[in-house]
Amino acid sequence: MHTVPSSQASAPRESDLHILKVSTESKNLALGNAVHARLIKTSQFDVVQSNHLVGLYCKCYRLSAARQLFDEMPERNSVSCNLLMAGYLHGGFPTQALSVFKLMSFGELLFHPNEYVFTTALASCADISALNEGRQCHAYVLKSGLVSHSYVRNALLHMYTKCLDMEAALGVFGGGSDFDLFVFNSMINGFLDNGQQSEAKNILSRMVKEIAQWDHVSYVSVLGLCADSKDPKFGGQIHGQILRRGMEYSDFVCSAIVDMYGKCSDVQNAVLAFHELPGKNVVSWTAVMASCTQNGHFEESLKLFIQMVDDGVQANGLTYAVALNSCAGLSALRSGDALNGHAEKTGCKSHLSVGNALINMYSKSGSIDDTTKAFTSMLNRDIISWNSIINAYANFGFAKEALETFHNMLAEEETPTCVTFIGVLSACAHLGLVDEGFYYLNHFMRELGIEPGKEHYTCMVGLLCRAGLLDEVDRFMRDTCTEWDIVAWRTLLSACQVHGNHGLGYKVAEHILQLDPDDVGTYISLSNMYSKARRWDGVVKVRKLMRQRDIKKEPGVSWIQIGNETHVFVSEDTKHPWMDQITEKVAELITEIKLIGYVPNIACASHDVEDEQKEEYLRYHSEKLAIAFGVIRMPPGAAIYIMKNLRMCDDCHVAVKLISIVTNRKLVVRDANRFHCFESGCCSCDDYW
């Protein structure tokens, strides 16, 4: 009988293994398939060849083929399992990787996992924040005696930091030494994600001593620590170290530098660092725009957006979100509209962050209809979406819609947050729902584990004030254990004016002036109360006090956007180039609204002059000038949106309601307190503001 020498028999096998190694390295699936087909035909499979094929299929992301081969293997070992697990993990299926691990450890395979299998299993747990499974792996590692392997220990630390169990992570960290850079990066990021800045600094101190050469992830982590702790001095030192070491800038390091300066309120250095970057892409552009937006430099942020587009850089969803939030800060409705169209053309409008930014922009620019459209057109919503629309409705006085949306949110099984209840309680205040407000505050919130804060209690003050229960407000504020701020006291002061309780109003005003002696609005309110009560001695006293303290009433300023231009008007303005036409239009509107019942409320004129002159001064309040200009420049029937720095006076509020009738327009005025949506002679505030 003729026998083949063993050297000749092993030759094809060695050749096949070599081909499989080459095809795996080059991801040559066709070549690997050819070898697989030949092995099936010749029935010459062994576990090593099968493992190579599993590795090939995983590397080429043919995970179903890899799993089929794995299941059909007559013989498997820990390498087979680890190859398939790694394939699942890197292919984005960590849950399936863990299922293979469970099959291996506790199921039908019953192999003893080696250090590589544990590393892959722990990485899978980290990927999906599977803390319970991670703890089980940790126990198995200890039982197997493999915890001394550095990569197993590193994987354990990474898993605990990703699952935010920093106590367990510290336990592993404290029980070892000679950790690599990956571990230090994981520990710092874990503490930062958990809001534990001082602990992150402790890890950083040890990293500085033990690790000489940092990588990009290290610098991003440390710059994030500087940003979170608002430490621009240390951040500047890290920036300097990056420059001195001549590190090649990565997108993430560039963005982290700009973001650090921005979060430290150093916009100048953020912009400077951005302009010094050797190469700029959408990540760095977005970072510098965000730095400007976060610090109230809205116009600068929008200018950067225009520069970015001019440079041919394509904006992404986050870029549009930042730009739209800048428009919100400026109440720039026209610019926001343009960005909305731009985002739709580029396919970014469907991004969740863009949808949320659109709700914010439209609500802060005064268009509740567009706010509703932005919300209803979203394919996906998160808690930010729901909170934004509920609070938008509440701010506009659309209380029923706010509460209806809240109940829809609950039906969608979205869990409310503390922000949700600010809108809900504000809506209850608008509708005078005292019992419902206290139910949400004392029962519903506590059932959800939400501790009421100052904002919620202030909403309750507003609710009781609107209901006219001023004695109840006084008792509530004395009995509630919170540090009341000036907003709550101003709310009570306004209610005292509205309901004519001047005695309590005098006391509240005096208390506010003790908290803030420079609060101009309180002096004006106090003077008005004395005036309405015909206590002229009190009026003289307040004015004398204002002179002594050099307190000057801030002039009323209103602005309106027409096209791409913003037009600003100051009360009794005479400098606007259209002033002749505006004066004529104001006179025309006043004449028209007098025919339907307007009587100037001269008590709102603070000038010490004759009544006729007071009426003339009222005519030129800034919002009346801005609305008249809008009527001149905007198409017939188009809505007019006005922003004002101060609270609307009673006279302007009545006048604008009537102007909405004679012009047949929706007039939206955002004053210092709230939005007023005037339409057909009514205001969304129900004449309470």
C-alpha positions as CSV (number, residue, x, y, z in Angstrom):
1,M,0.0,0.0,0.0
2,H,1.3,3.4,-1.0
3,T,1.5,6.0,1.8
4,V,2.0,9.7,1.6
5,P,4.9,11.0,3.7
6,S,3.7,13.2,6.6
7,S,5.7,16.1,5.3
8,Q,3.8,15.9,1.9
9,A,0.4,15.6,3.7
10,S,1.1,18.7,5.8
11,A,2.2,20.8,2.9
12,P,-1.4,21.6,1.6
13,R,-2.5,22.4,5.1
14,E,0.4,24.8,5.7
15,S,-0.3,26.4,2.3
16,D,-4.0,26.8,3.2
17,L,-3.1,28.4,6.5
18,H,-0.7,30.8,4.8
19,I,-3.4,31.8,2.3
20,L,-5.9,32.3,5.1
21,K,-3.5,34.5,7.0
22,V,-2.9,36.6,3.9
23,S,-6.6,36.8,3.0
24,T,-7.5,37.9,6.6
25,E,-4.8,40.6,6.7
26,S,-5.9,41.9,3.3
27,K,-9.6,41.3,3.9
28,N,-9.7,39.3,0.7
29,L,-13.0,37.5,1.1
30,A,-13.0,35.9,-2.3
31,L,-9.6,34.2,-1.7
32,G,-10.8,33.0,1.7
33,N,-14.0,31.6,0.3
34,A,-12.0,29.6,-2.3
35,V,-10.0,28.0,0.5
36,H,-13.1,27.3,2.5
37,A,-14.8,25.6,-0.5
38,R,-11.7,23.5,-1.1
39,L,-11.6,22.4,2.5
40,I,-15.2,21.4,2.5
41,K,-14.7,19.4,-0.7
42,T,-11.6,17.6,0.7
43,S,-13.0,17.2,4.3
44,Q,-9.6,18.3,5.6
45,F,-10.9,20.7,8.3
46,D,-9.2,21.1,11.6
47,V,-9.7,23.6,14.5
48,V,-6.8,25.8,13.4
49,Q,-8.1,26.2,9.9
50,S,-11.6,26.8,11.1
51,N,-10.4,29.5,13.5
52,H,-8.7,31.3,10.7
53,L,-11.8,31.2,8.6
54,V,-13.9,32.5,11.6
55,G,-11.4,35.3,12.0
56,L,-11.5,36.1,8.2
57,Y,-15.3,36.3,8.2
58,C,-15.4,38.5,11.3
59,K,-12.8,40.9,9.9
60,C,-14.8,41.2,6.7
61,Y,-18.0,41.8,8.8
62,R,-19.6,38.6,7.6
63,L,-20.8,37.8,11.1
64,S,-23.6,35.4,10.1
65,A,-21.2,33.3,8.0
66,A,-18.7,33.3,11.0
67,R,-21.4,32.2,13.4
68,Q,-22.6,29.5,11.0
69,L,-19.1,28.1,10.7
70,F,-18.6,28.3,14.4
71,D,-21.8,26.4,15.1
72,E,-20.8,23.7,12.6
73,M,-17.2,23.2,13.9
74,P,-16.8,19.6,15.3
75,E,-14.1,20.9,17.5
76,R,-13.8,24.4,19.1
77,N,-11.5,26.0,21.6
78,S,-11.2,29.3,23.5
79,V,-9.6,30.9,20.5
80,S,-12.7,30.1,18.4
81,C,-14.9,31.7,21.0
82,N,-12.7,34.8,21.3
83,L,-12.5,35.3,17.6
84,L,-16.3,35.2,17.2
85,M,-16.8,37.4,20.3
86,A,-14.3,40.0,19.0
87,G,-16.1,40.0,15.7
88,Y,-19.4,40.7,17.3
89,L,-17.9,43.4,19.5
90,H,-16.1,45.3,16.7
91,G,-19.1,44.8,14.4
92,G,-21.3,46.7,16.9
93,F,-23.0,43.7,18.5
94,P,-21.6,43.5,22.0
95,T,-24.8,41.7,23.3
96,Q,-24.1,38.8,21.0
97,A,-20.5,38.7,22.1
98,L,-21.7,38.3,25.7
99,S,-24.1,35.5,24.6
100,V,-21.1,33.6,23.2
101,F,-19.2,34.2,26.5
102,K,-22.1,32.8,28.5
103,L,-22.4,29.8,26.2
104,M,-18.7,29.2,26.8
105,S,-18.6,29.8,30.5
106,F,-22.0,28.4,31.6
107,G,-23.5,26.6,28.7
108,E,-22.8,23.7,26.4
109,L,-19.2,24.6,25.5
110,L,-17.8,24.7,29.0
111,F,-14.3,26.0,28.0
112,H,-12.1,27.8,30.6
113,P,-11.9,31.4,29.3
114,N,-8.4,32.7,28.9
115,E,-7.2,36.3,29.5
116,Y,-8.1,37.3,25.9
117,V,-11.7,36.0,26.3
118,F,-12.1,37.9,29.5
119,T,-10.8,41.1,28.0
120,T,-13.3,40.9,25.1
121,A,-16.1,40.0,27.4
122,L,-15.3,43.0,29.7
123,A,-15.0,45.3,26.7
124,S,-18.5,44.2,25.6
125,C,-19.9,44.9,29.0
126,A,-18.3,48.4,28.9
127,D,-19.8,49.0,25.5
128,I,-23.4,48.6,26.7
129,S,-22.8,49.6,30.3
130,A,-23.8,46.1,31.5
131,L,-22.7,46.5,35.1
132,N,-24.2,43.3,36.4
133,E,-22.7,41.2,33.7
134,G,-19.4,43.0,34.2
135,R,-19.4,42.2,37.9
136,Q,-20.1,38.5,37.1
137,C,-17.1,38.6,34.7
138,H,-15.0,40.2,37.5
139,A,-15.9,37.4,39.9
140,Y,-15.0,34.8,37.2
141,V,-11.7,36.5,36.6
142,L,-10.8,36.4,40.3
143,K,-11.9,32.7,40.4
144,S,-9.7,32.0,37.4
145,G,-6.7,33.7,38.9
146,L,-6.2,35.9,35.8
147,V,-6.6,39.3,37.4
148,S,-2.8,39.8,37.4
149,H,-2.7,40.1,33.6
150,S,-2.4,43.8,32.8
151,Y,-4.9,43.8,29.9
152,V,-7.5,42.0,32.0
153,R,-7.0,44.5,34.8
154,N,-7.2,47.4,32.3
155,A,-10.4,46.0,30.8
156,L,-11.9,45.7,34.3
157,L,-11.1,49.3,35.1
158,H,-12.5,50.5,31.7
159,M,-15.7,48.5,32.2
160,Y,-16.3,50.0,35.7
161,T,-15.6,53.6,34.5
162,K,-17.9,53.2,31.5
163,C,-20.6,51.9,33.9
164,L,-19.9,54.8,36.3
165,D,-19.2,52.5,39.2
166,M,-16.2,54.5,40.3
167,E,-16.0,52.9,43.7
168,A,-15.3,49.5,42.1
169,A,-12.9,51.1,39.6
170,L,-11.0,52.6,42.5
171,G,-10.9,49.2,44.1
172,V,-9.2,47.7,41.1
173,F,-7.0,50.7,40.6
174,G,-5.8,50.8,44.2
175,G,-5.0,47.1,44.1
176,G,-2.5,47.3,41.3
177,S,0.5,49.2,39.8
178,D,2.2,49.8,36.5
179,F,-1.0,50.9,34.8
180,D,-0.8,52.1,31.3
181,L,-2.0,55.3,29.7
182,F,-5.3,53.7,28.7
183,V,-6.2,53.1,32.3
184,F,-5.4,56.6,33.4
185,N,-7.5,58.1,30.6
186,S,-10.4,55.8,31.5
187,M,-10.3,56.7,35.2
188,I,-10.2,60.5,34.5
189,N,-13.0,60.3,32.0
190,G,-15.0,58.1,34.4
191,F,-14.8,60.6,37.2
192,L,-15.6,63.5,34.9
193,D,-18.7,61.7,33.6
194,N,-19.7,61.1,37.2
195,G,-19.1,64.8,38.1
196,Q,-16.3,64.0,40.5
197,Q,-13.7,66.6,39.5
198,S,-11.5,66.4,42.6
199,E,-11.1,62.6,42.2
200,A,-10.2,63.1,38.5
201,K,-7.5,65.6,39.6
202,N,-6.1,63.0,42.0
203,I,-5.8,60.5,39.2
204,L,-4.2,63.2,37.0
205,S,-1.6,63.9,39.7
206,R,-0.6,60.2,39.7
207,M,-0.6,60.1,35.8
208,V,1.8,63.1,35.7
209,K,4.2,61.2,37.9
210,E,4.0,57.8,36.2
211,I,3.3,58.5,32.5
212,A,5.8,60.6,30.6
213,Q,4.2,60.5,27.1
214,W,0.5,61.3,26.7
215,D,-1.6,60.6,23.7
216,H,-4.5,62.5,22.2
217,V,-7.1,60.9,24.4
218,S,-5.1,62.0,27.5
219,Y,-5.0,65.7,26.4
220,V,-8.7,65.6,25.5
221,S,-9.5,64.1,29.0
222,V,-7.3,66.7,30.8
223,L,-8.7,69.6,28.8
224,G,-12.2,68.3,29.7
225,L,-11.2,68.4,33.4
226,C,-10.0,72.0,33.0
227,A,-13.3,72.9,31.3
228,D,-15.5,71.3,33.9
229,S,-13.5,72.8,36.8
230,K,-13.5,76.3,35.0
231,D,-9.7,76.5,35.4
232,P,-8.4,78.5,32.4
233,K,-4.9,78.9,34.0
234,F,-4.3,75.1,34.1
235,G,-6.0,74.7,30.7
236,G,-3.6,77.3,29.2
237,Q,-0.7,75.3,30.6
238,I,-1.9,72.1,29.0
239,H,-2.4,74.0,25.7
240,G,1.2,75.3,26.0
241,Q,2.5,71.8,26.7
242,I,0.8,70.5,23.5
243,L,2.5,73.3,21.5
244,R,5.9,72.7,23.1
245,R,5.8,69.0,22.4
246,G,4.9,69.7,18.8
247,M,2.0,67.2,18.9
248,E,0.2,66.8,15.7
249,Y,-3.3,68.2,16.2
250,S,-6.2,65.8,16.0
251,D,-9.7,67.0,15.4
252,F,-10.6,66.1,19.0
253,V,-7.7,67.8,20.6
254,C,-8.4,71.0,18.6
255,S,-12.0,71.0,19.6
256,A,-11.1,70.2,23.3
257,I,-8.8,73.3,23.4
258,V,-11.4,75.6,21.9
259,D,-14.1,74.0,24.1
260,M,-12.0,74.4,27.3
261,Y,-11.5,78.2,26.7
262,G,-15.2,78.6,25.9
263,K,-16.4,76.8,29.0
264,C,-13.9,78.9,31.0
265,S,-15.7,82.0,29.6
266,D,-12.5,83.0,27.7
267,V,-14.0,83.5,24.2
268,Q,-11.1,85.6,23.0
269,N,-8.6,82.8,23.6
270,A,-11.1,80.2,22.2
271,V,-11.3,82.2,18.9
272,L,-7.5,82.8,18.9
273,A,-6.8,79.1,19.4
274,F,-9.2,78.3,16.6
275,H,-7.6,80.7,14.1
276,E,-4.1,79.2,15.0
277,L,-5.2,75.7,14.0
278,P,-3.2,74.4,11.1
279,G,-6.3,72.8,9.6
280,K,-10.0,73.5,10.3
281,N,-12.9,71.1,9.8
282,V,-16.5,71.0,10.8
283,V,-15.6,69.8,14.3
284,S,-13.3,72.7,15.1
285,W,-15.7,75.2,13.5
286,T,-18.6,73.9,15.6
287,A,-16.5,74.0,18.8
288,V,-15.6,77.7,18.3
289,M,-19.2,78.6,17.5
290,A,-20.4,76.8,20.6
291,S,-17.9,78.7,22.7
292,C,-19.3,82.0,21.4
293,T,-22.9,80.9,21.9
294,Q,-22.4,79.6,25.4
295,N,-21.0,83.0,26.4
296,G,-23.7,85.1,24.8
297,H,-21.6,86.1,21.7
298,F,-24.4,85.2,19.4
299,E,-23.6,87.5,16.5
300,E,-20.0,86.3,16.5
301,S,-21.2,82.7,16.4
302,L,-23.4,83.4,13.3
303,K,-20.6,85.3,11.6
304,L,-18.3,82.2,12.1
305,F,-21.1,80.0,10.6
306,I,-21.1,82.2,7.5
307,Q,-17.3,82.1,7.3
308,M,-17.4,78.3,7.5
309,V,-19.9,78.0,4.7
310,D,-17.9,80.4,2.6
311,D,-14.8,78.3,3.2
312,G,-16.6,75.3,1.7
313,V,-17.0,73.3,5.0
314,Q,-20.2,71.4,5.2
315,A,-22.1,71.9,8.4
316,N,-23.4,68.9,10.4
317,G,-26.4,68.6,12.7
318,L,-24.5,69.9,15.8
319,T,-23.3,73.0,13.8
320,Y,-26.9,73.8,12.8
321,A,-28.0,73.3,16.4
322,V,-25.4,75.8,17.7
323,A,-26.3,78.4,15.0
324,L,-30.0,78.1,15.7
325,N,-29.4,78.5,19.4
326,S,-27.5,81.7,18.6
327,C,-30.5,82.9,16.6
328,A,-32.6,82.1,19.7
329,G,-30.3,84.2,21.9
330,L,-30.9,87.1,19.5
331,S,-34.6,86.4,18.9
332,A,-33.5,86.5,15.2
333,L,-36.6,84.9,13.6
334,R,-35.6,85.6,10.0
335,S,-32.1,84.3,10.4
336,G,-33.5,81.2,12.1
337,D,-35.9,80.7,9.3
338,A,-33.0,80.8,6.8
339,L,-31.0,78.3,8.8
340,N,-34.1,76.0,9.0
341,G,-34.3,76.0,5.2
342,H,-30.5,75.5,4.9
343,A,-30.6,72.5,7.3
344,E,-33.5,70.9,5.3
345,K,-31.6,71.2,2.0
346,T,-28.5,69.5,3.5
347,G,-30.5,66.7,5.1
348,C,-29.6,67.7,8.7
349,K,-33.1,68.9,9.8
350,S,-34.0,65.3,10.8
351,H,-31.2,65.3,13.5
352,L,-32.6,65.3,17.0
353,S,-30.3,68.2,18.1
354,V,-31.5,70.3,15.2
355,G,-35.2,69.7,15.9
356,N,-34.7,70.7,19.6
357,A,-32.8,73.8,18.5
358,L,-35.6,74.7,16.1
359,I,-38.1,74.5,19.0
360,N,-35.9,76.7,21.1
361,M,-35.2,79.2,18.3
362,Y,-38.9,79.7,17.3
363,S,-40.1,79.9,20.9
364,K,-37.6,82.5,21.9
365,S,-38.2,84.4,18.6
366,G,-41.9,84.7,19.4
367,S,-43.4,82.3,16.8
368,I,-45.5,79.8,18.7
369,D,-47.0,78.4,15.5
370,D,-43.6,77.6,14.1
371,T,-42.6,76.2,17.5
372,T,-45.5,73.7,17.3
373,K,-44.6,72.8,13.7
374,A,-41.0,72.1,14.6
375,F,-42.2,69.8,17.4
376,T,-44.8,67.9,15.5
377,S,-42.5,67.4,12.5
378,M,-39.8,65.6,14.5
379,L,-39.4,62.0,13.7
380,N,-37.8,61.3,17.1
381,R,-38.2,63.2,20.4
382,D,-36.3,63.1,23.7
383,I,-37.1,64.7,27.1
384,I,-35.5,67.9,25.8
385,S,-38.0,68.1,23.0
386,W,-40.9,67.6,25.4
387,N,-39.6,70.0,28.0
388,S,-39.0,72.7,25.3
389,I,-42.5,72.6,23.9
390,I,-44.2,72.4,27.3
391,N,-42.2,75.4,28.6
392,A,-42.8,77.3,25.3
393,Y,-46.5,76.9,25.6
394,A,-46.4,78.0,29.2
395,N,-44.3,81.1,28.5
396,F,-46.7,82.1,25.7
397,G,-49.7,81.7,28.0
398,F,-51.0,78.6,26.1
399,A,-51.6,76.8,29.4
400,K,-54.1,74.3,28.1
401,E,-51.8,73.2,25.3
402,A,-48.9,72.9,27.8
403,L,-50.9,70.6,30.1
404,E,-52.3,68.6,27.2
405,T,-48.7,68.1,25.8
406,F,-47.6,67.0,29.3
407,H,-50.3,64.3,29.4
408,N,-49.3,63.2,25.9
409,M,-45.7,62.9,27.1
410,L,-46.8,60.7,30.0
411,A,-48.8,58.6,27.5
412,E,-45.6,58.2,25.5
413,E,-44.0,56.9,28.7
414,E,-41.4,59.7,28.8
415,T,-40.4,60.3,32.4
416,P,-40.7,64.0,33.4
417,T,-37.8,65.9,34.9
418,C,-37.5,68.9,37.2
419,V,-37.5,71.1,34.0
420,T,-40.8,69.6,32.9
421,F,-42.6,70.7,36.1
422,I,-41.5,74.3,35.8
423,G,-43.6,74.4,32.6
424,V,-46.4,72.4,34.2
425,L,-46.6,74.6,37.3
426,S,-46.4,77.8,35.1
427,A,-49.4,76.5,33.1
428,C,-51.3,75.8,36.3
429,A,-50.6,79.4,37.4
430,H,-51.9,80.8,34.1
431,L,-55.2,78.8,34.5
432,G,-55.5,79.5,38.3
433,L,-55.4,75.7,39.1
434,V,-54.3,76.0,42.7
435,D,-55.2,72.5,43.8
436,E,-53.7,70.9,40.8
437,G,-50.5,72.9,41.2
438,F,-50.0,71.7,44.8
439,Y,-50.8,68.1,43.7
440,Y,-48.0,68.2,41.2
441,L,-45.6,69.9,43.7
442,N,-46.3,67.8,46.8
443,H,-47.3,64.4,45.3
444,F,-46.4,63.8,41.7
445,M,-42.9,65.2,41.8
446,R,-42.1,63.3,45.0
447,E,-43.4,60.1,43.6
448,L,-40.9,60.5,40.8
449,G,-38.1,61.2,43.2
450,I,-37.8,64.9,42.1
451,E,-37.1,67.2,45.0
452,P,-38.8,70.6,44.3
453,G,-36.3,73.5,43.9
454,K,-36.4,77.2,44.1
455,E,-37.9,77.5,40.5
456,H,-40.8,75.3,41.4
457,Y,-41.6,77.2,44.6
458,T,-41.4,80.4,42.7
459,C,-44.0,79.0,40.2
460,M,-46.2,78.3,43.1
461,V,-45.8,81.9,44.3
462,G,-46.9,83.0,40.9
463,L,-49.9,80.6,41.0
464,L,-51.1,81.9,44.3
465,C,-50.5,85.5,43.3
466,R,-52.5,85.1,40.1
467,A,-55.4,83.6,42.1
468,G,-55.3,86.7,44.4
469,L,-54.4,84.7,47.5
470,L,-51.8,87.1,48.7
471,D,-52.1,86.2,52.4
472,E,-51.7,82.5,51.4
473,V,-48.5,83.6,49.4
474,D,-47.1,85.3,52.5
475,R,-47.7,82.2,54.6
476,F,-46.4,79.9,51.9
477,M,-43.1,81.9,51.6
478,R,-42.6,81.9,55.4
479,D,-43.4,78.2,55.8
480,T,-41.4,76.9,52.8
481,C,-37.8,76.0,53.6
482,T,-36.0,77.5,50.6
483,E,-33.8,80.5,50.1
484,W,-36.1,82.9,48.2
485,D,-34.5,84.9,45.5
486,I,-35.5,88.4,44.2
487,V,-37.7,86.9,41.4
488,A,-40.2,85.5,43.9
489,W,-40.4,88.7,45.8
490,R,-40.9,90.7,42.5
491,T,-43.7,88.3,41.6
492,L,-45.4,89.1,44.9
493,L,-44.8,92.8,44.5
494,S,-46.4,92.8,41.0
495,A,-49.4,90.9,42.4
496,C,-49.8,93.5,45.1
497,Q,-50.0,96.2,42.4
498,V,-52.5,94.2,40.3
499,H,-54.8,93.4,43.2
500,G,-54.4,96.8,44.9
501,N,-52.9,95.5,48.2
502,H,-50.6,98.5,48.6
503,G,-50.0,97.9,52.3
504,L,-48.3,94.5,51.7
505,G,-46.7,95.9,48.5
506,Y,-44.9,98.6,50.5
507,K,-43.4,96.0,52.8
508,V,-42.4,93.7,49.9
509,A,-40.8,96.5,48.0
510,E,-38.7,97.5,51.1
511,H,-37.6,93.9,51.5
512,I,-36.5,93.7,47.8
513,L,-34.5,96.9,48.2
514,Q,-32.7,95.4,51.2
515,L,-31.8,92.5,49.0
516,D,-30.9,94.6,46.0
517,P,-30.7,98.4,46.6
518,D,-30.1,99.0,42.9
519,D,-33.2,97.3,41.6
520,V,-34.7,100.0,39.4
521,G,-38.0,98.2,38.7
522,T,-38.8,98.1,42.4
523,Y,-38.4,101.8,42.8
524,I,-40.7,102.4,39.9
525,S,-43.3,99.9,41.2
526,L,-43.1,101.5,44.7
527,S,-43.5,105.0,43.2
528,N,-46.5,103.8,41.1
529,M,-48.2,102.3,44.1
530,Y,-47.8,105.6,46.1
531,S,-49.1,107.5,43.1
532,K,-52.2,105.3,42.7
533,A,-52.9,105.6,46.4
534,R,-52.4,109.4,46.0
535,R,-49.6,109.3,48.6
536,W,-47.5,112.1,47.0
537,D,-45.2,112.2,49.9
538,G,-44.3,108.6,49.2
539,V,-43.6,109.4,45.5
540,V,-41.3,112.3,46.6
541,K,-39.6,110.0,49.0
542,V,-38.9,107.4,46.4
543,R,-37.6,109.9,43.8
544,K,-35.3,111.5,46.4
545,L,-34.0,108.0,47.4
546,M,-33.3,107.3,43.7
547,R,-31.3,110.6,43.3
548,Q,-29.3,109.9,46.5
549,R,-28.4,106.4,45.3
550,D,-27.9,107.6,41.7
551,I,-30.6,105.2,40.5
552,K,-31.7,106.0,37.0
553,K,-34.7,104.5,35.2
554,E,-33.5,102.4,32.2
555,P,-34.9,103.7,29.0
556,G,-37.3,101.5,27.2
557,V,-35.7,99.8,24.1
558,S,-37.6,97.8,21.5
559,W,-36.2,96.1,18.4
560,I,-37.7,94.5,15.3
561,Q,-36.0,92.4,12.5
562,I,-37.0,93.4,8.9
563,G,-35.2,91.2,6.4
564,N,-31.6,90.8,7.6
565,E,-31.6,94.1,9.5
566,T,-32.4,94.7,13.1
567,H,-34.0,98.1,13.8
568,V,-33.7,99.5,17.4
569,F,-36.0,102.1,18.9
570,V,-35.7,104.0,22.2
571,S,-38.6,105.7,23.8
572,E,-39.1,109.2,22.4
573,D,-36.6,108.3,19.6
574,T,-36.1,110.9,16.9
575,K,-33.0,109.5,15.2
576,H,-34.3,106.7,13.1
577,P,-34.2,107.5,9.3
578,W,-37.8,106.6,8.9
579,M,-39.0,108.7,11.9
580,D,-41.2,111.0,9.9
581,Q,-43.2,108.1,8.4
582,I,-43.2,106.3,11.8
583,T,-44.6,109.4,13.6
584,E,-47.3,109.7,11.0
585,K,-48.2,106.0,11.3
586,V,-48.3,106.2,15.2
587,A,-50.7,109.1,15.0
588,E,-52.8,107.3,12.5
589,L,-53.0,104.1,14.7
590,I,-53.8,106.1,17.8
591,T,-56.6,107.9,16.0
592,E,-58.0,104.5,14.8
593,I,-57.9,102.8,18.2
594,K,-59.5,105.8,20.0
595,L,-62.5,105.2,17.8
596,I,-62.9,101.7,19.3
597,G,-62.4,102.7,22.9
598,Y,-58.7,103.5,23.6
599,V,-58.2,106.1,26.3
600,P,-54.5,106.9,27.1
601,N,-53.5,105.9,30.6
602,I,-51.5,109.0,31.6
603,A,-50.7,107.4,35.0
604,C,-48.1,105.3,33.0
605,A,-46.2,108.5,32.0
606,S,-43.5,109.2,34.6
607,H,-42.8,112.7,33.4
608,D,-43.9,115.6,35.7
609,V,-45.7,117.5,33.1
610,E,-49.3,118.5,32.0
611,D,-51.7,115.7,31.0
612,E,-51.6,116.6,27.3
613,Q,-47.8,116.3,27.3
614,K,-48.0,113.0,29.2
615,E,-50.3,111.6,26.5
616,E,-47.7,112.7,23.9
617,Y,-44.9,110.9,25.8
618,L,-47.0,107.7,25.9
619,R,-47.4,107.9,22.1
620,Y,-43.7,107.5,21.6
621,H,-43.0,104.5,23.9
622,S,-40.5,102.2,22.1
623,E,-42.8,99.3,21.4
624,K,-45.4,101.6,19.7
625,L,-42.6,103.0,17.4
626,A,-41.4,99.5,16.6
627,I,-44.9,98.3,15.8
628,A,-45.6,101.3,13.6
629,F,-42.4,100.7,11.7
630,G,-43.4,97.0,11.3
631,V,-46.8,98.0,9.9
632,I,-45.1,100.3,7.4
633,R,-42.5,97.7,6.2
634,M,-44.2,94.4,6.6
635,P,-46.8,93.0,4.1
636,P,-50.5,93.5,5.0
637,G,-51.6,90.9,7.5
638,A,-48.1,89.6,8.2
639,A,-47.3,89.0,11.9
640,I,-45.0,91.4,13.6
641,Y,-42.5,90.3,16.2
642,I,-41.1,92.9,18.7
643,M,-38.6,92.4,21.5
644,K,-38.4,94.8,24.5
645,N,-35.9,95.2,27.3
646,L,-38.5,96.3,30.0
647,R,-41.9,95.2,31.1
648,M,-44.8,96.6,28.9
649,C,-46.7,99.4,30.6
650,D,-50.5,99.2,31.1
651,D,-51.1,101.8,28.4
652,C,-49.0,100.1,25.7
653,H,-50.6,96.7,26.6
654,V,-54.1,98.1,26.0
655,A,-53.0,100.0,22.9
656,V,-51.3,97.0,21.2
657,K,-54.4,94.8,21.8
658,L,-56.5,97.4,19.9
659,I,-53.8,97.9,17.2
660,S,-54.1,94.1,16.5
661,I,-57.7,94.7,15.7
662,V,-57.4,97.7,13.4
663,T,-54.4,96.2,11.5
664,N,-55.8,92.7,11.4
665,R,-52.4,91.3,12.5
666,K,-50.8,89.1,15.1
667,L,-48.5,91.2,17.2
668,V,-46.0,89.4,19.4
669,V,-44.1,91.4,22.0
670,R,-41.5,89.7,24.2
671,D,-40.9,92.0,27.2
672,A,-38.7,91.5,30.2
673,N,-41.2,89.2,31.8
674,R,-42.9,87.1,29.1
675,F,-44.3,86.8,25.6
676,H,-47.5,88.6,24.8
677,C,-49.3,87.3,21.7
678,F,-51.8,89.9,20.7
679,E,-54.5,88.8,18.2
680,S,-58.0,90.1,17.5
681,G,-57.9,92.3,20.6
682,C,-56.8,89.6,23.1
683,C,-53.5,88.9,24.7
684,S,-52.2,85.4,25.6
685,C,-51.4,86.7,29.1
686,D,-55.1,87.3,29.8
687,D,-54.1,90.8,30.9
688,Y,-52.1,89.5,33.8
689,W,-48.3,90.0,33.7
